[in-house]
């Protein structure tokens, strides 16, 4: 079994590569993603939508924050997101991963300033 930190680093790697199939294996069957732009969705639905809206992602890890005896871990990273309309938005993100007893991700909360990204995602929907 991978440690929480190993799962988190693999998550970032797969997110950057856009490997939705392998990324979803890190989640529980009913895993949820709480996104400020997409809302609260089943992980499968969230990552399919994100993949459909994305050409490319570049991530740069800035920190990992973990408490002893906690089922949570926070990732702090820079996200450079090229959307399917070829627009680039850059922002800092904190992802809070909540794990089950087997270190699968049960819930992921995404925290970032959505001023630019929300506008750009809305443009994709028009």
Secondary structure by P-SEA (a helix, b strand, c coil): cccaaaaaaaaaaaaaacaaaaaaaacccbbbbbccccccccaaaaaaaaaaaccbbbbbbccccccccccbbbbbbbbbccccccbbbbbbbbbbbbbcccccccbbbbbcccaaaaaaaaaaac
